[in-house]
């Protein structure tokens, strides 16, 4: 692997922080929620080289809005969402790149397809015309992250996928050792969040 892409997670960050990151040359950003991202990025969307990645869960009724805003959706995790995304892509005439979110820890409260279901979901997404290019995971907070990163990399190899979005502020170095192509970093870049949010995706 030649390089790792830094996805700067800007949820809850004020405009001046985002503008400072842009001025410093950062161009890849991750957001958790479609509606919040619309407000944060609508006036900046046309900036050259900007890439927006949805790293939070996506409801099927928000698929069209997500496709209109994001270049990459990292959280495809169920057939119904794949179908909604494909339908929205057909109406809009554009389709973002897609990652399948894998629940490597089989945590009932967490989104993501089970490792055993990845192949079927990747195949369905492709059959529907989606550009499925990789996998994403969020390891359990109480487990060694490396075990989950290794599992995700193994599944990706089995499926012929080359993009691995894994690693957050506390474990991105480990993720890189296991082959991450993208790391999602928020608090290590910007400090603690300005508002209370679910802390699992950066």
Legacy VTK file of the C-alpha trace (Angstrom):
# vtk DataFile Version 3.0
C-alpha trace
ASCII
DATASET POLYDATA
POINTS 202 float
0.000 0.000 0.000
1.433 3.327 -1.023
-0.567 5.671 1.180
-3.341 6.019 3.720
-6.105 8.575 3.317
-6.990 10.652 6.366
-10.733 11.176 6.699
-11.211 14.147 9.016
-14.389 13.625 11.042
-16.049 17.029 11.380
-19.370 16.224 13.053
-20.295 18.922 15.599
-17.291 21.054 14.621
-17.924 24.802 14.125
-17.417 26.473 10.742
-14.098 28.039 11.670
-12.585 24.636 12.449
-13.706 23.246 9.102
-12.402 26.278 7.260
-9.049 25.980 9.018
-8.779 22.330 7.975
-9.609 23.251 4.396
-7.030 26.057 4.460
-4.431 23.549 5.676
-5.109 21.374 2.643
-7.390 18.675 4.071
-9.897 17.553 1.458
-11.459 14.296 2.705
-14.095 14.636 5.422
-16.433 12.258 7.219
-19.868 13.022 8.597
-22.290 10.928 10.657
-25.666 12.410 9.818
-27.072 13.453 6.464
-29.076 16.455 7.658
-26.260 17.904 9.772
-23.814 17.422 6.922
-26.113 19.254 4.518
-26.023 22.315 6.751
-22.277 22.125 7.244
-21.225 21.511 3.654
-23.837 23.059 1.343
-21.860 26.275 0.952
-18.541 24.425 0.584
-19.589 21.550 -1.673
-18.093 22.978 -4.852
-14.567 23.328 -3.450
-12.002 21.665 -5.736
-10.945 18.202 -4.664
-13.434 17.929 -1.809
-14.556 14.404 -0.926
-17.367 13.820 1.554
-17.839 10.406 3.139
-20.890 9.299 5.117
-19.604 7.245 8.055
-22.801 7.098 10.109
-25.880 4.914 9.728
-28.174 5.659 6.825
-31.949 5.304 6.874
-33.555 4.163 3.661
-35.712 7.310 3.476
-32.541 9.434 3.510
-30.867 7.554 0.665
-31.638 10.180 -1.989
-30.352 13.028 0.188
-27.200 11.068 0.981
-26.507 10.302 -2.663
-26.922 13.961 -3.552
-24.322 15.095 -1.016
-21.752 12.360 -0.442
-19.083 10.949 -2.715
-18.728 7.780 -0.643
-21.187 6.001 1.639
-19.333 3.734 4.053
-22.303 2.202 5.842
-24.183 -0.113 3.515
-25.285 -2.846 5.928
-28.515 -4.455 4.682
-30.302 -5.435 1.462
-33.140 -2.906 1.858
-30.630 -0.079 2.018
-28.837 -1.372 -1.075
-32.143 -1.383 -2.924
-33.023 2.135 -1.735
-29.605 3.442 -2.741
-29.825 1.845 -6.171
-33.287 3.292 -6.749
-32.133 6.750 -5.674
-29.054 6.468 -7.870
-31.202 5.577 -10.845
-33.420 8.617 -10.333
-30.488 10.966 -9.771
-28.284 9.654 -12.544
-25.297 9.408 -10.207
-24.047 6.786 -7.820
-21.504 7.248 -5.028
-18.861 4.717 -4.198
-19.954 2.350 -1.445
-18.371 0.442 1.420
-20.078 -2.383 3.267
-20.060 -1.945 7.035
-19.166 -5.179 8.809
-20.131 -5.876 12.422
-16.938 -7.799 13.172
-17.780 -8.125 16.866
-21.356 -9.351 16.347
-22.553 -6.591 18.667
-26.375 -6.486 18.729
-26.505 -2.730 19.319
-24.198 -1.898 16.423
-24.974 -1.567 12.726
-23.223 -3.700 10.159
-23.657 -6.979 8.354
-22.293 -10.140 9.961
-18.983 -11.348 8.499
-20.763 -14.390 7.069
-23.148 -12.123 5.148
-20.618 -9.847 3.489
-20.327 -11.821 0.262
-24.078 -11.854 -0.356
-24.435 -8.123 0.345
-21.492 -7.227 -1.884
-22.967 -9.362 -4.671
-26.401 -7.770 -4.275
-24.971 -4.257 -4.298
-23.059 -4.950 -7.482
-26.056 -6.623 -9.105
-28.050 -3.468 -8.367
-25.394 -1.330 -10.044
-23.705 0.071 -6.944
-19.959 0.618 -6.981
-18.956 -1.487 -3.989
-15.255 -0.880 -3.462
-14.469 -1.917 0.099
-15.355 -2.581 3.717
-15.621 -0.591 6.937
-15.720 -1.664 10.579
-15.828 -0.269 14.113
-14.241 -2.734 16.575
-15.807 -3.327 19.987
-14.408 -0.926 22.555
-13.450 -3.749 24.930
-11.638 -5.979 22.424
-8.184 -5.828 20.800
-8.766 -3.772 17.674
-6.131 -5.623 15.700
-8.142 -8.842 15.708
-11.041 -7.058 14.051
-8.866 -5.203 11.569
-7.235 -8.491 10.604
-10.635 -10.108 10.103
-11.847 -7.218 7.938
-8.712 -7.391 5.785
-9.185 -11.142 5.334
-12.810 -10.708 4.259
-11.798 -7.964 1.835
-9.196 -10.223 0.229
-11.756 -12.997 -0.138
-14.141 -10.594 -1.884
-11.501 -8.941 -4.061
-11.998 -5.553 -2.389
-9.154 -3.070 -1.979
-10.538 -0.296 0.239
-10.480 -0.712 4.014
-11.879 2.085 6.178
-10.816 1.157 9.688
-9.113 2.896 12.547
-10.186 5.918 14.577
-8.468 8.413 16.855
-7.416 5.791 19.405
-6.378 2.951 17.116
-5.534 4.299 13.665
-1.875 3.280 13.944
-2.932 -0.326 14.545
-5.363 -0.141 11.639
-2.613 1.046 9.315
-0.459 -1.922 10.300
-3.295 -4.222 9.277
-3.775 -2.589 5.888
-6.176 0.329 6.331
-6.487 2.513 3.261
-8.601 5.100 5.096
-8.611 6.118 8.770
-11.398 8.161 10.361
-9.967 10.671 12.816
-11.868 13.348 14.721
-10.827 14.083 18.288
-7.120 13.458 17.612
-7.296 16.256 15.045
-9.786 18.684 16.528
-9.975 17.878 20.234
-13.062 16.727 22.041
-16.421 17.203 20.368
-18.395 20.357 21.008
-21.607 18.402 21.589
-22.570 15.007 22.882
-22.682 12.422 20.112
-22.325 8.672 19.820
-18.547 8.189 20.071
-18.199 5.074 17.962
-17.270 6.333 14.489
-14.182 8.494 14.836
LINES 1 203
202 0 1 2 3 4 5 6 7 8 9 10 11 12 13 14 15 16 17 18 19 20 21 22 23 24 25 26 27 28 29 30 31 32 33 34 35 36 37 38 39 40 41 42 43 44 45 46 47 48 49 50 51 52 53 54 55 56 57 58 59 60 61 62 63 64 65 66 67 68 69 70 71 72 73 74 75 76 77 78 79 80 81 82 83 84 85 86 87 88 89 90 91 92 93 94 95 96 97 98 99 100 101 102 103 104 105 106 107 108 109 110 111 112 113 114 115 116 117 118 119 120 121 122 123 124 125 126 127 128 129 130 131 132 133 134 135 136 137 138 139 140 141 142 143 144 145 146 147 148 149 150 151 152 153 154 155 156 157 158 159 160 161 162 163 164 165 166 167 168 169 170 171 172 173 174 175 176 177 178 179 180 181 182 183 184 185 186 187 188 189 190 191 192 193 194 195 196 197 198 199 200 201
